[in-house]
């Protein structure tokens, strides 16, 4: 934008000051002398046919009178546009070219202003001789009339030369900046194809400004014409692709045939005396065709509705370039200088950069407005979701309460019933249980239940259905119902959730639970899992026990078979299952420690003196009748399971519970630090405390979870080998 402002200021200054002018003397008639050629020419004139397509030297000579007001003063022979490298002698004295470029190697960049010293003008006449190196076609094109003027070249010369130079500088700087901006956006999001096409079109188009300034001559020499012809053609085709991407229209691949045609013609017409006449018309035709395509797409879009401002700004840029480049196009096609040396293509490039910057800004503003609208809508959605989540939480709590009440009623009723022989309800895939759950497949069986994977009919959610079967006592039936009650009261990711409990019309009790895609921990222990993996699983088990104990429940049958493991994205996920023999602890009983509670409640189900559990994981104090149940018995089982998982074997050859029942001596617990010397000390100490023979010294689940959470990992928590879905029966 600053470059565009500078260009505008320069033009205004030229118009206000330079164009007022001073005396100028046009010199249209010159004598052309070259090997085998001597003739009088009148500018504007092309004489490349007379000279032929080969390098040579020629001269243009003229005789002119010096106006009275310019005599005795330095004057300039000014040529607004001439592409040949030339030197001037005035009355035999060398006249330096004040506007010559240091980049010129075989051609001139355009404007010439030869300074004639004051001594040469005192006589009132000048004999002028232009020595020209004929190195390419346009060095024999004298399309603007040389004129004798003041040293500044006259106002019109200053305007033309300044405009061409400033517009080329501004175009090169601005189009590269905009191209970089669009290119970075495209690289950040490859889905924005339009940005990529505009970046390519801009970078290719920048070569024309570089050609106008002569910057390419030192790099590629006389091949710069072919480079700029190729890039102009590529820029035009890329502009077509850019416009098509804006309006979601895929242009024909035939457009690329123009670039192929240009390359073929350039291949068969090499050299600086060929590219002006041969491939150049293809490049200009492609440019004009691109302008027409852009106009057509814009008209079609306007017929369908009002296009976005950014699309309009981006689309009209190329047609504007085509209009402003008419002088450049006419000159390259050999039609002469339409505007006496003014070149508008670079100014058109400046317009493209400005419009594209404006389009980018407009699109940014539209994006901001859309973002504001989306943020407002999102805030409303979040508020609605928060309200919905609160309702869902209330509904879940109510559902858990209803499941608990129903389970309690079933447990109380079934506890009074004697031995029953329940009907056998064997399910097959496709069967529907109570019109709510469609059986997918059989998973596992246990002593008194079968487990199936089912699909809830209403929402297709996959769940696990645990179905009671066979001959069972009323107490066993009650324990089955209590499992649903206790599990439903604990809402924690480490507990297998219960979503329904009911009885079929055949009189068979069932529980519907969360489906765990994984296997029991006992199946994983045999695979010798990594230490880091084991520590993660143990921490999650401790966190699950913490939630269980916080609800006043003792699991009573914690063992690897009752821990299900599924492999998540971030590693293993452990879930506790099977609360059939769990005990609900009474509240408000003063105990030895703050977290101590004693057994009570549901006495018909967990009768005093009844021993339930798996001996290897049962605390030794349970062998004594009347021992109050306490969370410490779960922590003993946790210690046995942790030792088995980390060492690969049980800590005691004979279960301590069995030894105590038979009155045998109780050996001291083994030290985990000795078995695993590299294990974190805090972890080893917490596991050893869990195995303590004194229940009062065992840690709480919260203490175990904290120690395992802070333990450093010795290896990556890699997932164990895939095991088929399991659900404990």
Secondary structure as GFF3:
##gff-version 3
##sequence-region A 1 729
A	DSSP	alpha_helix	2	16	.	.	.	ID=ss1
A	DSSP	three_ten_helix	18	20	.	.	.	ID=ss2
A	DSSP	beta_strand	25	27	.	.	.	ID=ss3
A	DSSP	beta_strand	29	34	.	.	.	ID=ss4
A	DSSP	beta_strand	37	42	.	.	.	ID=ss5
A	DSSP	beta_strand	45	46	.	.	.	ID=ss6
A	DSSP	alpha_helix	48	51	.	.	.	ID=ss7
A	DSSP	beta_strand	56	65	.	.	.	ID=ss8
A	DSSP	three_ten_helix	68	70	.	.	.	ID=ss9
A	DSSP	beta_strand	75	79	.	.	.	ID=ss10
A	DSSP	beta_strand	85	90	.	.	.	ID=ss11
A	DSSP	beta_strand	93	95	.	.	.	ID=ss12
A	DSSP	beta_strand	112	116	.	.	.	ID=ss13
A	DSSP	alpha_helix	118	121	.	.	.	ID=ss14
A	DSSP	beta_strand	125	134	.	.	.	ID=ss15
A	DSSP	three_ten_helix	137	140	.	.	.	ID=ss16
A	DSSP	beta_strand	141	142	.	.	.	ID=ss17
A	DSSP	beta_strand	146	150	.	.	.	ID=ss18
A	DSSP	alpha_helix	155	188	.	.	.	ID=ss19
A	DSSP	alpha_helix	193	213	.	.	.	ID=ss20
A	DSSP	alpha_helix	217	220	.	.	.	ID=ss21
A	DSSP	three_ten_helix	221	223	.	.	.	ID=ss22
A	DSSP	alpha_helix	224	246	.	.	.	ID=ss23
A	DSSP	alpha_helix	255	268	.	.	.	ID=ss24
A	DSSP	alpha_helix	280	304	.	.	.	ID=ss25
A	DSSP	alpha_helix	309	324	.	.	.	ID=ss26
A	DSSP	alpha_helix	326	332	.	.	.	ID=ss27
A	DSSP	alpha_helix	345	415	.	.	.	ID=ss28
A	DSSP	beta_strand	420	421	.	.	.	ID=ss29
A	DSSP	beta_strand	432	433	.	.	.	ID=ss30
A	DSSP	beta_strand	437	445	.	.	.	ID=ss31
A	DSSP	beta_strand	449	456	.	.	.	ID=ss32
A	DSSP	beta_strand	462	468	.	.	.	ID=ss33
A	DSSP	beta_strand	471	472	.	.	.	ID=ss34
A	DSSP	alpha_helix	474	488	.	.	.	ID=ss35
A	DSSP	beta_strand	498	503	.	.	.	ID=ss36
A	DSSP	beta_strand	509	514	.	.	.	ID=ss37
A	DSSP	beta_strand	518	520	.	.	.	ID=ss38
A	DSSP	alpha_helix	521	525	.	.	.	ID=ss39
A	DSSP	alpha_helix	531	550	.	.	.	ID=ss40
A	DSSP	beta_strand	553	554	.	.	.	ID=ss41
A	DSSP	three_ten_helix	560	562	.	.	.	ID=ss42
A	DSSP	beta_strand	563	568	.	.	.	ID=ss43
A	DSSP	beta_strand	571	576	.	.	.	ID=ss44
A	DSSP	beta_strand	583	584	.	.	.	ID=ss45
A	DSSP	three_ten_helix	615	617	.	.	.	ID=ss46
A	DSSP	three_ten_helix	620	623	.	.	.	ID=ss47
A	DSSP	alpha_helix	631	647	.	.	.	ID=ss48
A	DSSP	alpha_helix	656	661	.	.	.	ID=ss49
A	DSSP	alpha_helix	672	675	.	.	.	ID=ss50
A	DSSP	alpha_helix	681	690	.	.	.	ID=ss51
A	DSSP	three_ten_helix	695	697	.	.	.	ID=ss52
A	DSSP	alpha_helix	701	709	.	.	.	ID=ss53
###
